[in-house]
Amino acid sequence: MEKDLFSKFSQVRYREPMKDHTSFHLGGPVDVFIEPQSPDEIQEIIRLCKEESLPWMVLGKGTNLIISDQGLDGVVIHMGQAFEKIEKIDQKTIRAYSGASLKALAEFALDLSLEGLEFAHGIPGSVGGAITMNAGAYDGECVQVVKEVCLMTRQGQVKVFSKEEMDFAYRHSRVQEEKDIVLWASFALEEGDHVKIQEKMEDLWQRRLSKQPLKYPSAGSTFKRPPGHYAGQLIDQAGCRGLYHRGAQVSQKHCGFVINKDGATTQAVVELIETVQKLVKDQFGVDLETEVKVLGR
């Protein structure tokens, strides 16, 4: 039935393994995997899902997700190549569509000698995911440079929101509450010196390389920063550095990262995360909240 339902779309696959679409390289199959070619196609996918009572979700680069070993029910709407466009709007404004990578966005700004997005260069993931999470690093975050965001509501309506209307906070935006779909965002930047912008991007990248376990699959920082603490520091003090469980490991290099070191399953990763949370809670009374989202059957 689902094959008949979605046969009109040119980019559709069935029983698609989600491990091929997440940075953790984890996750079983989803029933239907569609790469829409336009906002109109997204609206049509949502309409069909509603008619058939099928669950659906939007996926970008899959850098902040852990998908169940059993996979996902329903439909994944993947913001792929059709949504990777980045364009100059005026002298200091860039518009990037939701599927564009943050690396490509930062390099586009560099080519125009515009500063403000240097922090984003080393963050894995897409513009859509970055807006959803108000992604940030090294004292920079999206809220500092976002001008407007175009969202599609779960009812299929398209509306442009100002930065103030986006309810940005630490690793949070209105997208998380309303479950809207990010179509594009515009960024208000400042004219700067090309060489200095490039040097800052390179410096931040080298700092990231030296401190983070980038050679192993992960979802980036596993935990949010608890108020008044640093997650990695608490995890280290709780004796969890290098803690290993069935292929999953708390990184030796940065304790805030749980990595897929040796063919771990999603279950193993989740069990290790829960162990870390319990040890930190027992020793310091601090609740570690995950930054990554765990989804699936």
N, C-alpha and C positions, 0 to 999 in steps of 0.2 A: 504493500500500500504506500509506504513512504517513497519508494522508487518512482511510483506513478505521480505522487504528490509533488515531488521536487524535480521532475524530469525536464521542466522548462528552463532550468538554470544551467548555464554552460559549464560552470565550475562547481561540480557537486561530486562527492565521494561518499561511499557507504562503508561502515565498520572501519573507519579510519583510525589507526593507532595514535593516541594522543601523545605518546612518548616522542613522536617525531615533531611535535609542535610545542614542547615545553623545554625550558633551559635545564630542568632537572633530569631530562630524558626519562621521564616516568609517566605511566598512565596507560590504561587499557583503551579499547576502541570506543568511539562515539557512534551512535546510530547513523547520523547524517552530518557531513562536514561540507559547508558551502562557503565559497568565496564570492560574495556579491560584487557586481561590477559597477553599481551605482546606488545612491540612497533609495531610489525607487525600488530596486531589487530587495533592499533591506526591509522596506515597508511591506513588500509582498511576502517575504519569508515570515515576518512577524504575523501577518494576517493569516497565513496558512497554519502556522503553529497554534494560533488562538483557536481557529476553527476545529482543529483536530486535538486540542488540549495537549499539545506537545511542549515539554519544557525546552527552553532555548537559552543560550548564553553567547556573549560576544568574546572573541579572543583576538589579542594582538600578537605580540612576540612570545607570550607564554612565559615571561620571566618572573612572575610573582605567583605562580600557581603550582600546586601539587595535585595531580589528578589520580583518583583511585586506580588500583590495579585492575579493578573490574570495569573501569571506564565510565562513560557518561550515558545517561538516557537522553533521547531527544536530539536536538540540533545545535551544532556549534556554528556560529556566524563568524567567519575568520576575515578580519580586515587586512586583506592581502595587498597585492600589487596595485590594484585599482585605487587604493587609498593611501598611497605612499608619496603623493605629490607635495612638493614644498615650493612656495612662490613668494616673490617680493611684492608687497602691497604698496608701500611708499618708501621714502628714504630711510625710515627707522622701523618699519613694521614688516614682519614675515608671517605668512600663513602656512601652517603645516597640517596635513590631513592625518587622520588617526593612525594609519598603518605605518607612517614614516618612523624610522628609528631616531632615537635621540642623538645618536652619533651623527647621522646624516643632517639632522637639524642644526646641530652645533657647527658642523663643517660648512653648511650653507651660510650661516651667520658670519663665520670667519672669512669666507670668500668675499663677503660684502663689507668687511671690516666693522662689523657690529658686535658690541660687547654686551654681556649679560647672560649668555647661555654656556659659558665655559664649563660651569659645574655639571652640565648635562652630558658632556662629551663621553664620559666613561660609564654612564649609567646604562645598563642593558635595558632593552624594552622599547616600546612604541610611544608615540605622542598620546594616543588614547589612554594607555595604561598610566602614563605619567600624570595626565590631568586627573584621572580617577583617583590616584593615590597622592596627588600633590607631591610627586617625587622630588627628592633633593639629595644633595651631597655637598660636603665641604662648604657649609654655610650658605649654600644657594638652594633655592627650591622654586617650583613652578610659579607659585603665587607672586613672586617678585617680578616676574616678567610677562605673565599672561595679561592680555588685553581683553579678549573676548573668546567665548567658546560656543561653538554651534553643536547643539545636542538634538538627538531624536528621542522623543519620549517613548515609553513602552506602548503608548497608543498610536505611535507612528507619526506624531506631529513634530515638525522641525522648528526650532526656535534658537535664536542667538542670545546668550546670557553675558552680562558684564562680569568682570572679575569679582565684583562685590556680590553678585547674585550666585556665585559658585560655592559659597560657604567653605572656602578653603581653610583648613587647619592642618595640624601635623598629621601627615599621611592620610588626609581626608579631603573629600569634596562632596558636593551635593549628589554627584553621580552614584555614590555608594548607597545613599538612602533611596533615591528615586529610581535607581536602576536604569538610568538613561544610557543612550549610546553616544559616545563622542564621535562627531563627524570631522570637525577640524577645530583648531585653536589658532588665534593670532597672538603674536608676541611683540611687545613694545620694547625696543632695544635702544642702545645709545651708540653713536659713532665713536669708534676708538682706533687705536693704532694696531694695524694688522699683525705686526711682529710681536707686540706685547700680548695680544689675544692668543696668538699661537703658542707663545712661551707659557702662558698660564694653563692652557689646555694640556700641553705636554707635561708640565709639572704635576698637574692633578692626576694625569694618567699614570705617571711614574709612581706617584704616591699610592695609587690604587694597586698597581702591579706589585709593589713591595709589601703591601699589608694584607692583600686579599687572596684567597685561594682560587685564582681564576683558571687554573689548569684542570679543575674538576667541575663536573656539572653541579649546579646549585640553583637556588632561586634568589641569590643575593643575600642580603641581611635577613636572617630568618625571623628575628624578633624586633618588635618596636622598642624604642628607647623608653624605659620606664622612668617616670618623673623622679628627678633627683639622682638618677643612676645611669650607668652605661651597661647595656645588656652583656656585651662581651666580657667586661670586667667581672660582673657578678658570676657569669658562667665559669670563668677561669678560677675565681676564688672558691667556687663550689666544687672544684676538683674535676671539672668536666672537659678540660682541654684534651683533645685526642680521643675522647670516649668513642668507642667503636661498637656498632651493633649491626650484624648481618649485612655488611656492605655499606652502611651509612656511618658517617663519622662527624663529630664536632671537630672543625678544622683546627689543626695544630697552629696554623698561621694566624687565624682570626677566630676567636671563640664564638663570635656572633653568627658564624656561618655553619650550618649543617650541610654537608656535601655528600654527593653520591660517589663514594670513593671506588667502590668495587662491585658494580652491578646490583645495587640495592633495589629493593621493591619499595613501593609507596608505603606499605604497611611498616616496613622497617624504619623508614625515615620518620613517619609519624610517631612510632613507638619511641624512637630516640628523642624526638622533640618533647614528648610527654615526660620522659625520664629527666631531661634537663629542667623542665618547668618545675617538676616535683622537688628536685634537689635544691634548686634556687629558693623555692618557696619554703622548704623545710629549714634551710640554713639562715635565710635573710628575711623571710616574711614578705618577699616581693613577688607579685604575680607577673610573670613574663607573658606578654600578649604577642601572638605571632603576627608578623607583617605579611607572611605568605598566606594564601587562601588554599584550603584543602577542599576539593570538590569531588563529587562522583558517587557511584553506587555504593 
